[in-house]
Amino acid sequence: MHTVVLSNATWALGVLPAWGGRIAQLNADGLDVLLPINASQFDPLDWPRAGAYPLMPYSNRLRNARLKFADTEHVLPAHPAALPHTLHGVTHTQPWQVVGTGSDHLSIACDYQGEHWPWAFRAEQHFALDGARLHITLVLINLGQSPMPGGLGLHPYFQRHPGMRVHYRTGRDWQIDAQYLATGAYQEGTRDWSIEADGDEALAHYQSRWDGRLCVDYPNGHLRLQASQVLNHFVAFAPAGSPYLCLEPVSHLADAFNQPRDSWAETGTHELAAGQRLEATLEFTWQHR
């Protein structure tokens, strides 16, 4: 396990390129923001529930491991943990390559062509430290010869800490069935959400019209996340009693690619022409209390 480490006076960031391009550790001012990865081995089908990983070329599930696009139905391998569906794209199961690094920045990339996606594509992650700010850029590029649906996001496992509180705002909350797929029903209206990390109840929300701002308050400081407009969907998930909160900025709803084209503006499907790129940025800012 080779960890690439970036650090400054505020941040300590560890990345595992060979383990699906994962963040292994994110520490701000001595506080573990993410639950650290402590595993000694990596199973791409049973990954550590810790750190953070990229969601490309899509997040969450494709129903029944089917992708219907441009009048063609593609059959994809289902994920053992989400049968009969797929789960979280493929890049977090693949080794990534370091393409650039320095004392305060890191760039990694993953080129994929295989059974888990009908098009060849390139995924990139760029990390940069700038004082109290951590910048992450996610990039998806269609390397195929025809248009493809695309999406991206980040799947972090925020570590629960006593006194920790999470705040964010969305405009739509989607109803979810027992298989963690949206039913099509939703509750409309701007709402401020607050999560207390001291609670241990199960949590599962698929949301959209997110304004891109996430605030996490701790007894010793404040973490602010600002995501770019393409990441206007949000997933909040945690099993009952878990030591983490999954607070996921994403570009689309689960199974969005299989929804009618006239719903894409709301469900978040992006169509990438051959050679086209989809890019999103996330800026984490730490303020000591």
C-alpha positions as CSV (number, residue, x, y, z in Angstrom):
1,M,0.0,0.0,0.0
2,H,1.6,3.2,-1.2
3,T,0.1,6.4,0.2
4,V,0.9,9.8,-1.4
5,V,0.9,12.4,1.3
6,L,0.3,16.2,1.0
7,S,0.4,18.4,4.1
8,N,0.7,22.0,5.2
9,A,0.0,23.9,8.4
10,T,-3.7,23.0,8.3
11,W,-4.2,19.8,6.2
12,A,-2.8,16.3,6.1
13,L,-4.1,14.4,3.0
14,G,-3.2,10.9,2.1
15,V,-4.2,9.3,-1.2
16,L,-4.0,5.7,-2.3
17,P,-3.8,5.7,-6.1
18,A,-3.5,1.9,-6.5
19,W,-6.6,1.4,-4.3
20,G,-9.2,3.0,-6.6
21,G,-7.8,6.5,-6.3
22,R,-9.0,6.7,-2.7
23,I,-8.4,9.3,-0.1
24,A,-7.0,7.3,2.8
25,Q,-6.8,10.2,5.3
26,L,-8.0,13.7,5.6
27,N,-7.0,15.6,8.7
28,A,-7.6,19.3,9.5
29,D,-5.8,20.9,12.4
30,G,-5.3,17.5,14.1
31,L,-8.9,16.4,13.5
32,D,-9.8,13.4,11.4
33,V,-12.4,14.8,9.0
34,L,-12.7,11.4,7.3
35,L,-12.7,8.0,9.0
36,P,-9.1,6.9,8.2
37,I,-8.5,3.8,6.1
38,N,-6.5,1.3,8.2
39,A,-6.9,-1.8,6.1
40,S,-3.8,-3.7,5.0
41,Q,-5.3,-5.2,1.9
42,F,-7.7,-3.9,-0.8
43,D,-10.7,-5.9,-2.1
44,P,-12.2,-3.9,-5.0
45,L,-15.6,-5.6,-4.4
46,D,-15.6,-5.2,-0.6
47,W,-13.8,-1.9,-0.1
48,P,-13.0,-0.2,3.2
49,R,-15.9,1.9,4.5
50,A,-13.6,4.8,5.3
51,G,-11.8,7.6,3.5
52,A,-13.3,8.8,0.3
53,Y,-13.5,7.5,-3.3
54,P,-14.4,8.9,-6.7
55,L,-17.7,8.1,-8.4
56,M,-17.1,7.9,-12.2
57,P,-18.5,7.5,-14.7
58,Y,-21.6,7.5,-12.5
59,S,-22.7,7.3,-8.9
60,N,-24.9,4.9,-7.1
61,R,-26.9,2.2,-9.0
62,L,-28.1,1.3,-12.5
63,R,-31.3,-0.6,-12.1
64,N,-30.9,-4.4,-12.9
65,A,-27.4,-3.7,-14.3
66,R,-29.0,-2.4,-17.5
67,L,-28.1,0.8,-19.4
68,K,-30.5,2.1,-22.1
69,F,-29.0,4.8,-24.2
70,A,-29.4,5.9,-27.8
71,D,-31.8,3.1,-28.5
72,T,-29.3,0.4,-27.3
73,E,-29.5,-1.6,-24.2
74,H,-26.2,-2.5,-22.6
75,V,-25.9,-5.3,-20.0
76,L,-23.3,-4.6,-17.3
77,P,-21.9,-6.8,-14.6
78,A,-24.0,-6.5,-11.4
79,H,-22.3,-5.7,-8.1
80,P,-22.4,-8.5,-5.5
81,A,-23.2,-6.1,-2.8
82,A,-26.2,-4.5,-4.7
83,L,-27.6,-7.4,-6.7
84,P,-29.2,-7.2,-9.2
85,H,-27.9,-3.7,-9.8
86,T,-24.5,-2.1,-10.4
87,L,-22.9,0.1,-7.8
88,H,-20.9,3.3,-7.9
89,G,-19.3,3.1,-11.4
90,V,-15.9,1.4,-11.8
91,T,-13.0,3.8,-11.2
92,H,-12.9,3.2,-7.5
93,T,-12.1,-0.5,-8.2
94,Q,-9.2,0.3,-10.5
95,P,-5.6,1.3,-10.0
96,W,-4.9,4.9,-10.8
97,Q,-1.6,6.4,-12.0
98,V,0.2,9.4,-10.6
99,V,0.6,11.9,-13.4
100,G,1.9,14.9,-11.4
101,T,2.9,15.6,-7.9
102,G,4.6,18.3,-5.7
103,S,4.7,19.4,-2.1
104,D,1.2,20.8,-2.3
105,H,-0.5,19.2,-5.2
106,L,-1.2,15.8,-6.7
107,S,-2.8,14.6,-10.0
108,I,-3.9,11.0,-10.7
109,A,-5.6,9.4,-13.6
110,C,-7.4,6.2,-14.6
111,D,-8.0,5.1,-18.2
112,Y,-10.7,2.5,-18.5
113,Q,-12.0,0.3,-21.3
114,G,-13.8,-2.9,-20.2
115,E,-17.0,-4.7,-19.5
116,H,-18.2,-2.3,-16.8
117,W,-18.8,0.5,-19.2
118,P,-19.6,0.5,-23.0
119,W,-17.3,3.4,-23.8
120,A,-13.6,4.0,-23.2
121,F,-13.0,6.9,-20.8
122,R,-10.4,8.7,-18.7
123,A,-11.0,9.8,-15.1
124,E,-8.8,12.4,-13.4
125,Q,-8.5,13.7,-9.8
126,H,-6.5,16.8,-9.0
127,F,-5.7,17.7,-5.3
128,A,-4.2,21.0,-4.2
129,L,-3.5,22.5,-0.8
130,D,-3.7,26.3,-0.4
131,G,-3.5,27.4,3.2
132,A,-6.8,26.6,4.9
133,R,-8.3,25.4,1.6
134,L,-8.2,22.0,-0.1
135,H,-9.2,21.9,-3.7
136,I,-10.3,18.7,-5.5
137,T,-11.1,18.6,-9.2
138,L,-12.9,15.7,-10.7
139,V,-12.7,15.1,-14.5
140,L,-14.5,12.6,-16.8
141,I,-13.5,12.4,-20.5
142,N,-15.3,10.3,-23.1
143,L,-12.6,8.5,-25.1
144,G,-15.1,6.6,-27.1
145,Q,-16.3,7.2,-30.7
146,S,-19.9,8.0,-29.8
147,P,-21.8,10.0,-27.2
148,M,-22.1,8.5,-23.7
149,P,-24.0,9.4,-20.6
150,G,-21.8,10.6,-17.8
151,G,-21.7,11.7,-14.2
152,L,-19.3,12.1,-11.3
153,G,-19.1,12.7,-7.6
154,L,-17.2,12.0,-4.4
155,H,-18.1,9.4,-1.7
156,P,-16.6,10.5,1.6
157,Y,-17.0,8.8,4.9
158,F,-17.1,11.7,7.4
159,Q,-16.0,10.5,10.8
160,R,-18.5,11.1,13.6
161,H,-17.2,13.2,16.4
162,P,-19.0,14.2,19.7
163,G,-20.7,17.6,19.2
164,M,-20.4,17.5,15.4
165,R,-23.3,18.9,13.4
166,V,-23.9,19.0,9.7
167,H,-26.0,21.6,7.8
168,Y,-27.0,21.9,4.2
169,R,-29.9,23.1,2.0
170,T,-31.8,21.3,-0.8
171,G,-34.9,22.0,-2.9
172,R,-36.1,18.4,-3.6
173,D,-36.0,15.2,-1.5
174,W,-36.6,12.0,-3.6
175,Q,-38.5,9.0,-2.2
176,I,-36.4,5.8,-2.1
177,D,-37.5,2.2,-2.3
178,A,-36.1,-0.8,-0.3
179,Q,-33.3,-1.3,-3.0
180,Y,-32.1,2.3,-2.6
181,L,-33.5,3.4,-6.0
182,A,-35.7,6.5,-6.4
183,T,-39.4,5.7,-7.0
184,G,-40.0,8.9,-9.0
185,A,-41.9,10.6,-6.2
186,Y,-40.4,13.5,-4.3
187,Q,-41.1,16.3,-1.8
188,E,-40.6,19.7,-3.3
189,G,-39.5,22.8,-1.5
190,T,-36.4,24.4,-0.1
191,R,-35.4,22.9,3.2
192,D,-32.5,23.3,5.6
193,W,-31.2,20.0,6.8
194,S,-29.4,19.4,10.1
195,I,-27.7,16.2,11.2
196,E,-26.3,15.6,14.7
197,A,-23.4,13.2,14.6
198,D,-24.2,12.0,18.1
199,G,-27.3,10.2,16.8
200,D,-27.1,6.6,15.7
201,E,-30.2,6.3,13.5
202,A,-30.0,5.0,10.0
203,L,-29.9,7.8,7.3
204,A,-30.8,7.6,3.6
205,H,-31.6,10.7,1.5
206,Y,-31.3,11.3,-2.3
207,Q,-31.7,15.0,-2.8
208,S,-31.4,17.5,-5.6
209,R,-31.4,21.2,-6.2
210,W,-28.6,21.4,-3.7
211,D,-26.9,24.7,-3.5
212,G,-23.5,23.1,-3.3
213,R,-22.7,24.2,0.3
214,L,-22.1,21.9,3.2
215,C,-21.2,23.1,6.7
216,V,-19.8,20.8,9.3
217,D,-19.4,22.2,12.8
218,Y,-17.1,20.7,15.4
219,P,-16.3,21.9,19.0
220,N,-12.9,23.0,17.8
221,G,-13.6,24.3,14.3
222,H,-15.7,24.6,11.2
223,L,-15.5,22.8,7.9
224,R,-17.1,24.4,4.8
225,L,-17.5,22.6,1.5
226,Q,-18.4,24.5,-1.7
227,A,-19.1,22.3,-4.7
228,S,-19.5,23.5,-8.3
229,Q,-22.9,23.7,-10.0
230,V,-22.6,20.4,-11.8
231,L,-22.7,18.7,-8.4
232,N,-26.2,19.8,-7.6
233,H,-27.4,16.4,-6.2
234,F,-26.6,15.2,-2.8
235,V,-26.7,11.8,-1.0
236,A,-26.8,11.5,2.8
237,F,-26.4,8.0,4.0
238,A,-25.4,6.1,7.1
239,P,-26.3,2.7,8.6
240,A,-27.6,2.7,12.1
241,G,-24.8,2.9,14.7
242,S,-22.1,3.5,12.0
243,P,-19.0,5.5,12.9
244,Y,-19.3,7.6,9.8
245,L,-21.7,9.8,7.8
246,C,-21.6,9.5,4.0
247,L,-22.3,13.0,2.7
248,E,-21.9,12.7,-1.1
249,P,-21.8,15.6,-3.6
250,V,-22.9,14.0,-6.9
251,S,-24.1,15.2,-10.3
252,H,-27.1,13.0,-10.7
253,L,-29.8,10.8,-9.2
254,A,-29.4,7.1,-8.8
255,D,-30.3,5.4,-12.2
256,A,-30.6,8.8,-13.8
257,F,-29.1,7.5,-17.1
258,N,-32.1,5.2,-17.6
259,Q,-34.7,8.0,-17.2
260,P,-36.4,9.7,-20.2
261,R,-34.4,12.4,-21.9
262,D,-36.9,15.1,-21.0
263,S,-36.1,14.4,-17.3
264,W,-32.4,14.7,-17.5
265,A,-32.3,18.4,-16.4
266,E,-33.9,17.3,-13.1
267,T,-32.3,13.9,-12.7
268,G,-28.8,15.0,-13.7
269,T,-27.7,13.0,-16.7
270,H,-25.0,14.6,-18.8
271,E,-24.4,13.5,-22.4
272,L,-20.7,13.7,-23.4
273,A,-19.8,13.7,-27.1
274,A,-16.7,11.9,-28.2
275,G,-13.7,13.7,-26.6
276,Q,-15.9,15.8,-24.4
277,R,-15.1,16.3,-20.7
278,L,-17.2,16.8,-17.6
279,E,-15.6,18.6,-14.7
280,A,-16.5,19.5,-11.1
281,T,-14.6,21.2,-8.3
282,L,-14.9,20.9,-4.5
283,E,-13.3,23.3,-2.1
284,F,-12.9,22.4,1.5
285,T,-12.1,25.3,3.9
286,W,-11.2,24.8,7.5
287,Q,-11.6,27.5,10.2
288,H,-10.3,26.9,13.7
289,R,-12.7,27.9,16.4
